[in-house]
Each structure stands twice: as structure tokens, then as C-alpha cells.
């Protein structure tokens, strides 16, 4: 049986919780009691991973470069 990866708390948080970062309260509680370890961190959401961010940055830079070429 595969172990299911825990869901990032931001995904299920309501708008008020997102606005005031209440979804981080459990992590703050752990950090108050002891120094945080890597295992205490939440798993990254797919759109926070490097591969996703680099791909979007590259697309954006291509658009900007094409606009600059068109202007000159």
C-alpha cells in the first residue's frame, strides 16, 4: 500500500485563514516548542516547485524579449 503524501494546509484553507496566515499556526506551534526540522515542513505544492516556476519564468521572458524585438 502506498503512503499518501500529506496535503499542504494552504490548499484547504479558507480565504480569511489565507489572508492572516492562520494555516501556518500548527507549524508556528511546533516552532515555538522546539527548533523546526526539515521533516516539520509542509510538502511543496506543484506550483511552488522549481520546475513549474522556471518554466513560467522562461515563458514570461520569451514574451518580454519578443516585445522588445518588435519595438526596435
mmCIF file as Biopython writes it, N, C-alpha, C and O atoms, coordinates in Angstrom:
data_model
#
loop_
_atom_site.group_PDB
_atom_site.id
_atom_site.type_symbol
_atom_site.label_atom_id
_atom_site.label_alt_id
_atom_site.label_comp_id
_atom_site.label_asym_id
_atom_site.label_entity_id
_atom_site.label_seq_id
_atom_site.pdbx_PDB_ins_code
_atom_site.Cartn_x
_atom_site.Cartn_y
_atom_site.Cartn_z
_atom_site.occupancy
_atom_site.B_iso_or_equiv
_atom_site.auth_seq_id
_atom_site.auth_asym_id
_atom_site.pdbx_PDB_model_num
ATOM 1   N N  . UNK A ? 1  ? 0.834   -1.175 0.000   1.0 0.0 1  A 1 
ATOM 2   C CA . UNK A ? 1  ? 0.000   0.000  0.000   1.0 0.0 1  A 1 
ATOM 3   C C  . UNK A ? 1  ? 0.888   1.252  0.000   1.0 0.0 1  A 1 
ATOM 4   O O  . UNK A ? 1  ? 1.800   1.362  0.819   1.0 0.0 1  A 1 
ATOM 5   N N  . UNK A ? 2  ? 0.624   2.200  -0.920  1.0 0.0 2  A 1 
ATOM 6   C CA . UNK A ? 2  ? 1.412   3.428  -0.998  1.0 0.0 2  A 1 
ATOM 7   C C  . UNK A ? 2  ? 0.991   4.387  0.101   1.0 0.0 2  A 1 
ATOM 8   O O  . UNK A ? 2  ? -0.191  4.538  0.412   1.0 0.0 2  A 1 
ATOM 9   N N  . UNK A ? 3  ? 1.994   5.029  0.677   1.0 0.0 3  A 1 
ATOM 10  C CA . UNK A ? 3  ? 1.724   6.029  1.697   1.0 0.0 3  A 1 
ATOM 11  C C  . UNK A ? 3  ? 1.341   7.336  1.005   1.0 0.0 3  A 1 
ATOM 12  O O  . UNK A ? 3  ? 2.085   7.834  0.160   1.0 0.0 3  A 1 
ATOM 13  N N  . UNK A ? 4  ? 0.195   7.885  1.360   1.0 0.0 4  A 1 
ATOM 14  C CA . UNK A ? 4  ? -0.276  9.117  0.733   1.0 0.0 4  A 1 
ATOM 15  C C  . UNK A ? 4  ? 0.471   10.313 1.318   1.0 0.0 4  A 1 
ATOM 16  O O  . UNK A ? 4  ? 0.618   10.433 2.534   1.0 0.0 4  A 1 
ATOM 17  N N  . UNK A ? 5  ? 0.936   11.190 0.440   1.0 0.0 5  A 1 
ATOM 18  C CA . UNK A ? 5  ? 1.666   12.375 0.877   1.0 0.0 5  A 1 
ATOM 19  C C  . UNK A ? 5  ? 0.684   13.353 1.518   1.0 0.0 5  A 1 
ATOM 20  O O  . UNK A ? 5  ? -0.411  13.559 0.995   1.0 0.0 5  A 1 
ATOM 21  N N  . UNK A ? 6  ? 1.067   13.963 2.657   1.0 0.0 6  A 1 
ATOM 22  C CA . UNK A ? 6  ? 0.152   14.904 3.308   1.0 0.0 6  A 1 
ATOM 23  C C  . UNK A ? 6  ? -0.126  16.110 2.416   1.0 0.0 6  A 1 
ATOM 24  O O  . UNK A ? 6  ? 0.739   16.570 1.671   1.0 0.0 6  A 1 
ATOM 25  N N  . UNK A ? 7  ? -1.345  16.600 2.512   1.0 0.0 7  A 1 
ATOM 26  C CA . UNK A ? 7  ? -1.760  17.748 1.713   1.0 0.0 7  A 1 
ATOM 27  C C  . UNK A ? 7  ? -1.247  19.042 2.348   1.0 0.0 7  A 1 
ATOM 28  O O  . UNK A ? 7  ? -1.195  19.160 3.572   1.0 0.0 7  A 1 
ATOM 29  N N  . UNK A ? 8  ? -0.880  19.986 1.530   1.0 0.0 8  A 1 
ATOM 30  C CA . UNK A ? 8  ? -0.430  21.289 2.017   1.0 0.0 8  A 1 
ATOM 31  C C  . UNK A ? 8  ? -1.630  21.996 2.652   1.0 0.0 8  A 1 
ATOM 32  O O  . UNK A ? 8  ? -2.694  22.036 2.035   1.0 0.0 8  A 1 
ATOM 33  N N  . UNK A ? 9  ? -1.502  22.550 3.846   1.0 0.0 9  A 1 
ATOM 34  C CA . UNK A ? 9  ? -2.649  23.159 4.528   1.0 0.0 9  A 1 
ATOM 35  C C  . UNK A ? 9  ? -3.208  24.384 3.806   1.0 0.0 9  A 1 
ATOM 36  O O  . UNK A ? 9  ? -4.374  24.726 4.003   1.0 0.0 9  A 1 
ATOM 37  N N  . UNK A ? 10 ? -2.417  25.042 2.987   1.0 0.0 10 A 1 
ATOM 38  C CA . UNK A ? 10 ? -2.906  26.206 2.249   1.0 0.0 10 A 1 
ATOM 39  C C  . UNK A ? 10 ? -4.028  25.818 1.287   1.0 0.0 10 A 1 
ATOM 40  O O  . UNK A ? 10 ? -4.940  26.603 1.026   1.0 0.0 10 A 1 
ATOM 41  N N  . UNK A ? 11 ? -3.943  24.591 0.766   1.0 0.0 11 A 1 
ATOM 42  C CA . UNK A ? 11 ? -4.915  24.126 -0.230  1.0 0.0 11 A 1 
ATOM 43  C C  . UNK A ? 11 ? -6.330  24.118 0.342   1.0 0.0 11 A 1 
ATOM 44  O O  . UNK A ? 11 ? -7.273  24.497 -0.353  1.0 0.0 11 A 1 
ATOM 45  N N  . UNK A ? 12 ? -6.494  23.698 1.581   1.0 0.0 12 A 1 
ATOM 46  C CA . UNK A ? 12 ? -7.824  23.612 2.168   1.0 0.0 12 A 1 
ATOM 47  C C  . UNK A ? 12 ? -8.204  24.795 3.042   1.0 0.0 12 A 1 
ATOM 48  O O  . UNK A ? 12 ? -9.274  24.795 3.651   1.0 0.0 12 A 1 
ATOM 49  N N  . UNK A ? 13 ? -7.347  25.798 3.111   1.0 0.0 13 A 1 
ATOM 50  C CA . UNK A ? 13 ? -7.609  26.939 3.988   1.0 0.0 13 A 1 
ATOM 51  C C  . UNK A ? 13 ? -8.664  27.863 3.390   1.0 0.0 13 A 1 
ATOM 52  O O  . UNK A ? 13 ? -8.755  28.016 2.172   1.0 0.0 13 A 1 
ATOM 53  N N  . UNK A ? 14 ? -9.458  28.475 4.262   1.0 0.0 14 A 1 
ATOM 54  C CA . UNK A ? 14 ? -10.461 29.438 3.795   1.0 0.0 14 A 1 
ATOM 55  C C  . UNK A ? 14 ? -9.786  30.785 3.527   1.0 0.0 14 A 1 
ATOM 56  O O  . UNK A ? 14 ? -8.647  30.988 3.946   1.0 0.0 14 A 1 
ATOM 57  N N  . UNK A ? 15 ? -10.460 31.704 2.843   1.0 0.0 15 A 1 
ATOM 58  C CA . UNK A ? 15 ? -9.834  32.991 2.481   1.0 0.0 15 A 1 
ATOM 59  C C  . UNK A ? 15 ? -9.317  33.798 3.670   1.0 0.0 15 A 1 
ATOM 60  O O  . UNK A ? 15 ? -8.260  34.423 3.575   1.0 0.0 15 A 1 
ATOM 61  N N  . UNK A ? 16 ? -10.037 33.794 4.774   1.0 0.0 16 A 1 
ATOM 62  C CA . UNK A ? 16 ? -9.583  34.543 5.958   1.0 0.0 16 A 1 
ATOM 63  C C  . UNK A ? 16 ? -8.299  33.924 6.500   1.0 0.0 16 A 1 
ATOM 64  O O  . UNK A ? 16 ? -7.365  34.637 6.868   1.0 0.0 16 A 1 
ATOM 65  N N  . UNK A ? 17 ? -8.258  32.600 6.546   1.0 0.0 17 A 1 
ATOM 66  C CA . UNK A ? 17 ? -7.066  31.897 7.015   1.0 0.0 17 A 1 
ATOM 67  C C  . UNK A ? 17 ? -5.873  32.195 6.112   1.0 0.0 17 A 1 
ATOM 68  O O  . UNK A ? 17 ? -4.751  32.353 6.592   1.0 0.0 17 A 1 
ATOM 69  N N  . UNK A ? 18 ? -6.117  32.271 4.810   1.0 0.0 18 A 1 
ATOM 70  C CA . UNK A ? 18 ? -5.040  32.600 3.865   1.0 0.0 18 A 1 
ATOM 71  C C  . UNK A ? 18 ? -4.580  34.042 4.052   1.0 0.0 18 A 1 
ATOM 72  O O  . UNK A ? 18 ? -3.385  34.329 3.997   1.0 0.0 18 A 1 
ATOM 73  N N  . UNK A ? 19 ? -5.525  34.941 4.272   1.0 0.0 19 A 1 
ATOM 74  C CA . UNK A ? 19 ? -5.206  36.353 4.428   1.0 0.0 19 A 1 
ATOM 75  C C  . UNK A ? 19 ? -4.335  36.614 5.659   1.0 0.0 19 A 1 
ATOM 76  O O  . UNK A ? 19 ? -3.387  37.397 5.604   1.0 0.0 19 A 1 
ATOM 77  N N  . UNK A ? 20 ? -4.666  35.950 6.767   1.0 0.0 20 A 1 
ATOM 78  C CA . UNK A ? 20 ? -3.955  36.183 8.021   1.0 0.0 20 A 1 
ATOM 79  C C  . UNK A ? 20 ? -2.948  35.082 8.357   1.0 0.0 20 A 1 
ATOM 80  O O  . UNK A ? 20 ? -2.429  35.040 9.473   1.0 0.0 20 A 1 
ATOM 81  N N  . UNK A ? 21 ? -2.666  34.191 7.402   1.0 0.0 21 A 1 
ATOM 82  C CA . UNK A ? 21 ? -1.684  33.111 7.564   1.0 0.0 21 A 1 
ATOM 83  C C  . UNK A ? 21 ? -2.018  32.182 8.731   1.0 0.0 21 A 1 
ATOM 84  O O  . UNK A ? 21 ? -1.116  31.613 9.346   1.0 0.0 21 A 1 
ATOM 85  N N  . UNK A ? 22 ? -3.299  32.027 9.039   1.0 0.0 22 A 1 
ATOM 86  C CA . UNK A ? 22 ? -3.713  31.124 10.120  1.0 0.0 22 A 1 
ATOM 87  C C  . UNK A ? 22 ? -3.388  29.670 9.783   1.0 0.0 22 A 1 
ATOM 88  O O  . UNK A ? 22 ? -3.231  28.847 10.685  1.0 0.0 22 A 1 
ATOM 89  N N  . UNK A ? 23 ? -3.287  29.352 8.511   1.0 0.0 23 A 1 
ATOM 90  C CA . UNK A ? 23 ? -2.987  27.987 8.110   1.0 0.0 23 A 1 
ATOM 91  C C  . UNK A ? 23 ? -1.581  27.571 8.550   1.0 0.0 23 A 1 
ATOM 92  O O  . UNK A ? 23 ? -1.250  26.385 8.531   1.0 0.0 23 A 1 
ATOM 93  N N  . UNK A ? 24 ? -0.757  28.543 8.944   1.0 0.0 24 A 1 
ATOM 94  C CA . UNK A ? 24 ? 0.587   28.248 9.438   1.0 0.0 24 A 1 
ATOM 95  C C  . UNK A ? 24 ? 0.646   28.035 10.946  1.0 0.0 24 A 1 
ATOM 96  O O  . UNK A ? 24 ? 1.709   27.714 11.477  1.0 0.0 24 A 1 
ATOM 97  N N  . UNK A ? 25 ? -0.472  28.206 11.645  1.0 0.0 25 A 1 
ATOM 98  C CA . UNK A ? 25 ? -0.492  28.117 13.111  1.0 0.0 25 A 1 
ATOM 99  C C  . UNK A ? 25 ? 0.084   26.805 13.632  1.0 0.0 25 A 1 
ATOM 100 O O  . UNK A ? 25 ? 0.857   26.841 14.590  1.0 0.0 25 A 1 
ATOM 101 N N  . UNK A ? 26 ? -0.247  25.641 13.056  1.0 0.0 26 A 1 
ATOM 102 C CA . UNK A ? 26 ? 0.354   24.405 13.581  1.0 0.0 26 A 1 
ATOM 103 C C  . UNK A ? 26 ? 1.884   24.393 13.467  1.0 0.0 26 A 1 
ATOM 104 O O  . UNK A ? 26 ? 2.568   23.894 14.360  1.0 0.0 26 A 1 
ATOM 105 N N  . UNK A ? 27 ? 2.410   24.933 12.387  1.0 0.0 27 A 1 
ATOM 106 C CA . UNK A ? 27 ? 3.861   24.993 12.215  1.0 0.0 27 A 1 
ATOM 107 C C  . UNK A ? 27 ? 4.484   25.965 13.214  1.0 0.0 27 A 1 
ATOM 108 O O  . UNK A ? 27 ? 5.550   25.697 13.767  1.0 0.0 27 A 1 
ATOM 109 N N  . UNK A ? 28 ? 3.814   27.096 13.443  1.0 0.0 28 A 1 
ATOM 110 C CA . UNK A ? 28 ? 4.294   28.058 14.442  1.0 0.0 28 A 1 
ATOM 111 C C  . UNK A ? 28 ? 4.304   27.429 15.836  1.0 0.0 28 A 1 
ATOM 112 O O  . UNK A ? 28 ? 5.218   27.672 16.625  1.0 0.0 28 A 1 
ATOM 113 N N  . UNK A ? 29 ? 3.295   26.628 16.131  1.0 0.0 29 A 1 
ATOM 114 C CA . UNK A ? 29 ? 3.204   25.978 17.433  1.0 0.0 29 A 1 
ATOM 115 C C  . UNK A ? 29 ? 4.377   25.024 17.652  1.0 0.0 29 A 1 
ATOM 116 O O  . UNK A ? 29 ? 4.974   24.998 18.728  1.0 0.0 29 A 1 
ATOM 117 N N  . UNK A ? 30 ? 4.696   24.247 16.628  1.0 0.0 30 A 1 
ATOM 118 C CA . UNK A ? 30 ? 5.839   23.336 16.717  1.0 0.0 30 A 1 
ATOM 119 C C  . UNK A ? 30 ? 7.134   24.138 16.880  1.0 0.0 30 A 1 
ATOM 120 O O  . UNK A ? 30 ? 7.983   23.804 17.705  1.0 0.0 30 A 1 
ATOM 121 N N  . UNK A ? 31 ? 7.271   25.207 16.077  1.0 0.0 31 A 1 
ATOM 122 C CA . UNK A ? 31 ? 8.472   26.035 16.140  1.0 0.0 31 A 1 
ATOM 123 C C  . UNK A ? 31 ? 8.633   26.762 17.459  1.0 0.0 31 A 1 
ATOM 124 O O  . UNK A ? 31 ? 9.752   27.087 17.856  1.0 0.0 31 A 1 
ATOM 125 N N  . UNK A ? 32 ? 7.529   27.021 18.144  1.0 0.0 32 A 1 
ATOM 126 C CA . UNK A ? 32 ? 7.601   27.654 19.461  1.0 0.0 32 A 1 
ATOM 127 C C  . UNK A ? 32 ? 8.142   26.686 20.493  1.0 0.0 32 A 1 
ATOM 128 O O  . UNK A ? 32 ? 8.864   27.076 21.411  1.0 0.0 32 A 1 
ATOM 129 N N  . UNK A ? 33 ? 7.786   25.416 20.336  1.0 0.0 33 A 1 
ATOM 130 C CA . UNK A ? 33 ? 8.190   24.400 21.315  1.0 0.0 33 A 1 
ATOM 131 C C  . UNK A ? 33 ? 9.626   23.932 21.113  1.0 0.0 33 A 1 
ATOM 132 O O  . UNK A ? 33 ? 10.321  23.615 22.078  1.0 0.0 33 A 1 
ATOM 133 N N  . UNK A ? 34 ? 10.070  23.889 19.852  1.0 0.0 34 A 1 
ATOM 134 C CA . UNK A ? 34 ? 11.410  23.391 19.555  1.0 0.0 34 A 1 
ATOM 135 C C  . UNK A ? 34 ? 11.840  23.911 18.190  1.0 0.0 34 A 1 
ATOM 136 O O  . UNK A ? 34 ? 10.995  24.349 17.408  1.0 0.0 34 A 1 
ATOM 137 N N  . UNK A ? 35 ? 13.134  23.872 17.888  1.0 0.0 35 A 1 
ATOM 138 C CA . UNK A ? 35 ? 13.570  24.274 16.544  1.0 0.0 35 A 1 
ATOM 139 C C  . UNK A ? 35 ? 12.951  23.352 15.480  1.0 0.0 35 A 1 
ATOM 140 O O  . UNK A ? 35 ? 12.837  22.143 15.678  1.0 0.0 35 A 1 
ATOM 141 N N  . UNK A ? 36 ? 12.566  23.936 14.382  1.0 0.0 36 A 1 
ATOM 142 C CA . UNK A ? 36 ? 11.944  23.165 13.304  1.0 0.0 36 A 1 
ATOM 143 C C  . UNK A ? 36 ? 12.976  22.326 12.573  1.0 0.0 36 A 1 
ATOM 144 O O  . UNK A ? 36 ? 14.114  22.751 12.374  1.0 0.0 36 A 1 
ATOM 145 N N  . UNK A ? 37 ? 12.571  21.143 12.182  1.0 0.0 37 A 1 
ATOM 146 C CA . UNK A ? 37 ? 13.372  20.253 11.354  1.0 0.0 37 A 1 
ATOM 147 C C  . UNK A ? 37 ? 12.795  20.251 9.949   1.0 0.0 37 A 1 
ATOM 148 O O  . UNK A ? 37 ? 11.685  20.727 9.714   1.0 0.0 37 A 1 
ATOM 149 N N  . UNK A ? 38 ? 13.564  19.710 9.028   1.0 0.0 38 A 1 
ATOM 150 C CA . UNK A ? 38 ? 13.094  19.615 7.644   1.0 0.0 38 A 1 
ATOM 151 C C  . UNK A ? 38 ? 11.801  18.806 7.557   1.0 0.0 38 A 1 
ATOM 152 O O  . UNK A ? 38 ? 10.919  19.115 6.756   1.0 0.0 38 A 1 
ATOM 153 N N  . UNK A ? 39 ? 11.697  17.767 8.391   1.0 0.0 39 A 1 
ATOM 154 C CA . UNK A ? 39 ? 10.514  16.904 8.368   1.0 0.0 39 A 1 
ATOM 155 C C  . UNK A ? 39 ? 9.253   17.635 8.837   1.0 0.0 39 A 1 
ATOM 156 O O  . UNK A ? 39 ? 8.141   17.193 8.548   1.0 0.0 39 A 1 
ATOM 157 N N  . UNK A ? 40 ? 9.416   18.744 9.554   1.0 0.0 40 A 1 
ATOM 158 C CA . UNK A ? 40 ? 8.271   19.517 10.036  1.0 0.0 40 A 1 
ATOM 159 C C  . UNK A ? 40 ? 7.631   20.360 8.934   1.0 0.0 40 A 1 
ATOM 160 O O  . UNK A ? 40 ? 6.471   20.756 9.045   1.0 0.0 40 A 1 
ATOM 161 N N  . UNK A ? 41 ? 8.381   20.630 7.886   1.0 0.0 41 A 1 
ATOM 162 C CA . UNK A ? 41 ? 7.892   21.488 6.813   1.0 0.0 41 A 1 
ATOM 163 C C  . UNK A ? 41 ? 6.798   20.798 6.005   1.0 0.0 41 A 1 
ATOM 164 O O  . UNK A ? 41 ? 6.766   19.573 5.887   1.0 0.0 41 A 1 
ATOM 165 N N  . UNK A ? 42 ? 5.918   21.601 5.462   1.0 0.0 42 A 1 
ATOM 166 C CA . UNK A ? 42 ? 4.863   21.081 4.609   1.0 0.0 42 A 1 
ATOM 167 C C  . UNK A ? 42 ? 5.438   20.726 3.248   1.0 0.0 42 A 1 
ATOM 168 O O  . UNK A ? 42 ? 6.412   21.340 2.814   1.0 0.0 42 A 1 
ATOM 169 N N  . UNK A ? 43 ? 4.855   19.748 2.566   1.0 0.0 43 A 1 
ATOM 170 C CA . UNK A ? 43 ? 5.334   19.430 1.215   1.0 0.0 43 A 1 
ATOM 171 C C  . UNK A ? 43 ? 5.018   20.594 0.279   1.0 0.0 43 A 1 
ATOM 172 O O  . UNK A ? 43 ? 4.020   21.293 0.460   1.0 0.0 43 A 1 
ATOM 173 N N  . UNK A ? 44 ? 5.863   20.794 -0.709  1.0 0.0 44 A 1 
ATOM 174 C CA . UNK A ? 44 ? 5.624   21.872 -1.673  1.0 0.0 44 A 1 
ATOM 175 C C  . UNK A ? 44 ? 4.431   21.541 -2.558  1.0 0.0 44 A 1 
ATOM 176 O O  . UNK A ? 44 ? 4.222   20.395 -2.957  1.0 0.0 44 A 1 
ATOM 177 N N  . UNK A ? 45 ? 3.660   22.574 -2.852  1.0 0.0 45 A 1 
ATOM 178 C CA . UNK A ? 45 ? 2.591   22.405 -3.837  1.0 0.0 45 A 1 
ATOM 179 C C  . UNK A ? 45 ? 3.261   22.374 -5.209  1.0 0.0 45 A 1 
ATOM 180 O O  . UNK A ? 45 ? 4.371   22.880 -5.369  1.0 0.0 45 A 1 
ATOM 181 N N  . UNK A ? 46 ? 2.597   21.787 -6.187  1.0 0.0 46 A 1 
ATOM 182 C CA . UNK A ? 46 ? 3.189   21.672 -7.528  1.0 0.0 46 A 1 
ATOM 183 C C  . UNK A ? 46 ? 3.566   23.030 -8.107  1.0 0.0 46 A 1 
ATOM 184 O O  . UNK A ? 46 ? 4.609   23.159 -8.748  1.0 0.0 46 A 1 
ATOM 185 N N  . UNK A ? 47 ? 2.728   24.048 -7.888  1.0 0.0 47 A 1 
ATOM 186 C CA . UNK A ? 47 ? 3.041   25.356 -8.464  1.0 0.0 47 A 1 
ATOM 187 C C  . UNK A ? 47 ? 4.074   26.142 -7.647  1.0 0.0 47 A 1 
ATOM 188 O O  . UNK A ? 47 ? 4.377   27.288 -7.979  1.0 0.0 47 A 1 
ATOM 189 N N  . UNK A ? 48 ? 4.608   25.546 -6.598  1.0 0.0 48 A 1 
ATOM 190 C CA . UNK A ? 48 ? 5.713   26.147 -5.844  1.0 0.0 48 A 1 
ATOM 191 C C  . UNK A ? 48 ? 7.041   25.448 -6.124  1.0 0.0 48 A 1 
ATOM 192 O O  . UNK A ? 48 ? 8.080   25.847 -5.598  1.0 0.0 48 A 1 
ATOM 193 N N  . UNK A ? 49 ? 7.007   24.419 -6.941  1.0 0.0 49 A 1 
ATOM 194 C CA . UNK A ? 49 ? 8.225   23.660 -7.243  1.0 0.0 49 A 1 
ATOM 195 C C  . UNK A ? 49 ? 9.045   24.373 -8.311  1.0 0.0 49 A 1 
ATOM 196 O O  . UNK A ? 49 ? 8.503   25.097 -9.146  1.0 0.0 49 A 1 
ATOM 197 N N  . UNK A ? 50 ? 10.344  24.161 -8.277  1.0 0.0 50 A 1 
ATOM 198 C CA . UNK A ? 50 ? 11.273  24.839 -9.166  1.0 0.0 50 A 1 
ATOM 199 C C  . UNK A ? 50 ? 10.949  24.616 -10.631 1.0 0.0 50 A 1 
ATOM 200 O O  . UNK A ? 50 ? 10.997  25.555 -11.425 1.0 0.0 50 A 1 
ATOM 201 N N  . UNK A ? 51 ? 10.618  23.384 -11.000 1.0 0.0 51 A 1 
ATOM 202 C CA . UNK A ? 51 ? 10.352  23.081 -12.412 1.0 0.0 51 A 1 
ATOM 203 C C  . UNK A ? 51 ? 9.224   23.961 -12.954 1.0 0.0 51 A 1 
ATOM 204 O O  . UNK A ? 51 ? 9.327   24.515 -14.049 1.0 0.0 51 A 1 
ATOM 205 N N  . UNK A ? 52 ? 8.162   24.080 -12.183 1.0 0.0 52 A 1 
ATOM 206 C CA . UNK A ? 52 ? 6.998   24.876 -12.596 1.0 0.0 52 A 1 
ATOM 207 C C  . UNK A ? 52 ? 7.373   26.356 -12.698 1.0 0.0 52 A 1 
ATOM 208 O O  . UNK A ? 52 ? 7.034   27.024 -13.675 1.0 0.0 52 A 1 
ATOM 209 N N  . UNK A ? 53 ? 8.071   26.860 -11.686 1.0 0.0 53 A 1 
ATOM 210 C CA . UNK A ? 53 ? 8.423   28.276 -11.654 1.0 0.0 53 A 1 
ATOM 211 C C  . UNK A ? 53 ? 9.389   28.660 -12.771 1.0 0.0 53 A 1 
ATOM 212 O O  . UNK A ? 53 ? 9.243   29.717 -13.384 1.0 0.0 53 A 1 
ATOM 213 N N  . UNK A ? 54 ? 10.378  27.802 -13.036 1.0 0.0 54 A 1 
ATOM 214 C CA . UNK A ? 54 ? 11.341  28.085 -14.105 1.0 0.0 54 A 1 
ATOM 215 C C  . UNK A ? 54 ? 10.645  28.082 -15.456 1.0 0.0 54 A 1 
ATOM 216 O O  . UNK A ? 54 ? 10.926  28.934 -16.299 1.0 0.0 54 A 1 
ATOM 217 N N  . UNK A ? 55 ? 9.745   27.142 -15.671 1.0 0.0 55 A 1 
ATOM 218 C CA . UNK A ? 55 ? 9.017   27.077 -16.936 1.0 0.0 55 A 1 
ATOM 219 C C  . UNK A ? 55 ? 8.199   28.349 -17.160 1.0 0.0 55 A 1 
ATOM 220 O O  . UNK A ? 55 ? 8.189   28.891 -18.265 1.0 0.0 55 A 1 
ATOM 221 N N  . UNK A ? 56 ? 7.521   28.823 -16.129 1.0 0.0 56 A 1 
ATOM 222 C CA . UNK A ? 56 ? 6.722   30.042 -16.272 1.0 0.0 56 A 1 
ATOM 223 C C  . UNK A ? 56 ? 7.603   31.285 -16.437 1.0 0.0 56 A 1 
ATOM 224 O O  . UNK A ? 56 ? 7.260   32.192 -17.195 1.0 0.0 56 A 1 
ATOM 225 N N  . UNK A ? 57 ? 8.711   31.326 -15.744 1.0 0.0 57 A 1 
ATOM 226 C CA . UNK A ? 57 ? 9.633   32.448 -15.901 1.0 0.0 57 A 1 
ATOM 227 C C  . UNK A ? 57 ? 10.187  32.478 -17.323 1.0 0.0 57 A 1 
ATOM 228 O O  . UNK A ? 57 ? 10.284  33.546 -17.928 1.0 0.0 57 A 1 
ATOM 229 N N  . UNK A ? 58 ? 10.548  31.325 -17.854 1.0 0.0 58 A 1 
ATOM 230 C CA . UNK A ? 58 ? 11.086  31.252 -19.217 1.0 0.0 58 A 1 
ATOM 231 C C  . UNK A ? 58 ? 10.048  31.741 -20.226 1.0 0.0 58 A 1 
ATOM 232 O O  . UNK A ? 58 ? 10.381  32.495 -21.140 1.0 0.0 58 A 1 
ATOM 233 N N  . UNK A ? 59 ? 8.807   31.323 -20.067 1.0 0.0 59 A 1 
ATOM 234 C CA . UNK A ? 59 ? 7.740   31.789 -20.978 1.0 0.0 59 A 1 
ATOM 235 C C  . UNK A ? 59 ? 7.584   33.306 -20.906 1.0 0.0 59 A 1 
ATOM 236 O O  . UNK A ? 59 ? 7.451   33.975 -21.930 1.0 0.0 59 A 1 
ATOM 237 N N  . UNK A ? 60 ? 7.603   33.837 -19.687 1.0 0.0 60 A 1 
ATOM 238 C CA . UNK A ? 60 ? 7.451   35.275 -19.494 1.0 0.0 60 A 1 
ATOM 239 C C  . UNK A ? 60 ? 8.612   36.033 -20.125 1.0 0.0 60 A 1 
ATOM 240 O O  . UNK A ? 60 ? 8.405   37.062 -20.767 1.0 0.0 60 A 1 
ATOM 241 N N  . UNK A ? 61 ? 9.831   35.532 -19.947 1.0 0.0 61 A 1 
ATOM 242 C CA . UNK A ? 61 ? 10.996  36.200 -20.526 1.0 0.0 61 A 1 
ATOM 243 C C  . UNK A ? 61 ? 10.969  36.168 -22.053 1.0 0.0 61 A 1 
ATOM 244 O O  . UNK A ? 61 ? 11.384  37.130 -22.700 1.0 0.0 61 A 1 
ATOM 245 N N  . UNK A ? 62 ? 10.488  35.078 -22.627 1.0 0.0 62 A 1 
ATOM 246 C CA . UNK A ? 62 ? 10.356  34.993 -24.083 1.0 0.0 62 A 1 
ATOM 247 C C  . UNK A ? 62 ? 9.364   36.034 -24.580 1.0 0.0 62 A 1 
ATOM 248 O O  . UNK A ? 62 ? 9.603   36.679 -25.601 1.0 0.0 62 A 1 
ATOM 249 N N  . UNK A ? 63 ? 8.266   36.204 -23.877 1.0 0.0 63 A 1 
ATOM 250 C CA . UNK A ? 63 ? 7.271   37.217 -24.262 1.0 0.0 63 A 1 
ATOM 251 C C  . UNK A ? 63 ? 7.883   38.614 -24.199 1.0 0.0 63 A 1 
ATOM 252 O O  . UNK A ? 63 ? 7.689   39.421 -25.107 1.0 0.0 63 A 1 
ATOM 253 N N  . UNK A ? 64 ? 8.619   38.895 -23.131 1.0 0.0 64 A 1 
ATOM 254 C CA . UNK A ? 64 ? 9.253   40.209 -22.985 1.0 0.0 64 A 1 
ATOM 255 C C  . UNK A ? 64 ? 10.277  40.438 -24.091 1.0 0.0 64 A 1 
ATOM 256 O O  . UNK A ? 64 ? 10.313  41.516 -24.684 1.0 0.0 64 A 1 
ATOM 257 N N  . UNK A ? 65 ? 11.104  39.442 -24.376 1.0 0.0 65 A 1 
ATOM 258 C CA . UNK A ? 65 ? 12.107  39.588 -25.423 1.0 0.0 65 A 1 
ATOM 259 C C  . UNK A ? 65 ? 11.460  39.797 -26.788 1.0 0.0 65 A 1 
ATOM 260 O O  . UNK A ? 65 ? 11.947  40.600 -27.585 1.0 0.0 65 A 1 
ATOM 261 N N  . UNK A ? 66 ? 10.389  39.098 -27.061 1.0 0.0 66 A 1 
ATOM 262 C CA . UNK A ? 66 ? 9.673   39.289 -28.326 1.0 0.0 66 A 1 
ATOM 263 C C  . UNK A ? 66 ? 9.087   40.689 -28.431 1.0 0.0 66 A 1 
ATOM 264 O O  . UNK A ? 66 ? 9.089   41.282 -29.510 1.0 0.0 66 A 1 
ATOM 265 N N  . UNK A ? 67 ? 8.589   41.220 -27.334 1.0 0.0 67 A 1 
ATOM 266 C CA . UNK A ? 67 ? 8.053   42.593 -27.321 1.0 0.0 67 A 1 
ATOM 267 C C  . UNK A ? 67 ? 9.172   43.600 -27.552 1.0 0.0 67 A 1 
ATOM 268 O O  . UNK A ? 67 ? 8.991   44.575 -28.280 1.0 0.0 67 A 1 
ATOM 269 N N  . UNK A ? 68 ? 10.317  43.370 -26.942 1.0 0.0 68 A 1 
ATOM 270 C CA . UNK A ? 68 ? 11.444  44.288 -27.113 1.0 0.0 68 A 1 
ATOM 271 C C  . UNK A ? 68 ? 11.959  44.241 -28.554 1.0 0.0 68 A 1 
ATOM 272 O O  . UNK A ? 68 ? 12.335  45.275 -29.107 1.0 0.0 68 A 1 
ATOM 273 N N  . UNK A ? 69 ? 11.980  43.066 -29.160 1.0 0.0 69 A 1 
ATOM 274 C CA . UNK A ? 69 ? 12.414  42.954 -30.550 1.0 0.0 69 A 1 
ATOM 275 C C  . UNK A ? 69 ? 11.446  43.660 -31.485 1.0 0.0 69 A 1 
ATOM 276 O O  . UNK A ? 69 ? 11.856  44.287 -32.462 1.0 0.0 69 A 1 
ATOM 277 N N  . UNK A ? 70 ? 10.153  43.554 -31.179 1.0 0.0 70 A 1 
ATOM 278 C CA . UNK A ? 70 ? 9.136   44.191 -32.005 1.0 0.0 70 A 1 
ATOM 279 C C  . UNK A ? 70 ? 9.218   45.714 -31.926 1.0 0.0 70 A 1 
ATOM 280 O O  . UNK A ? 70 ? 8.940   46.409 -32.904 1.0 0.0 70 A 1 
ATOM 281 N N  . UNK A ? 71 ? 9.602   46.228 -30.755 1.0 0.0 71 A 1 
ATOM 282 C CA . UNK A ? 71 ? 9.701   47.675 -30.555 1.0 0.0 71 A 1 
ATOM 283 C C  . UNK A ? 71 ? 10.934  48.273 -31.230 1.0 0.0 71 A 1 
ATOM 284 O O  . UNK A ? 71 ? 10.939  49.459 -31.560 1.0 0.0 71 A 1 
ATOM 285 N N  . UNK A ? 72 ? 11.966  47.480 -31.437 1.0 0.0 72 A 1 
ATOM 286 C CA . UNK A ? 72 ? 13.199  48.039 -32.013 1.0 0.0 72 A 1 
ATOM 287 C C  . UNK A ? 72 ? 13.285  47.875 -33.498 1.0 0.0 72 A 1 
ATOM 288 O O  . UNK A ? 72 ? 14.266  48.298 -34.110 1.0 0.0 72 A 1 
#
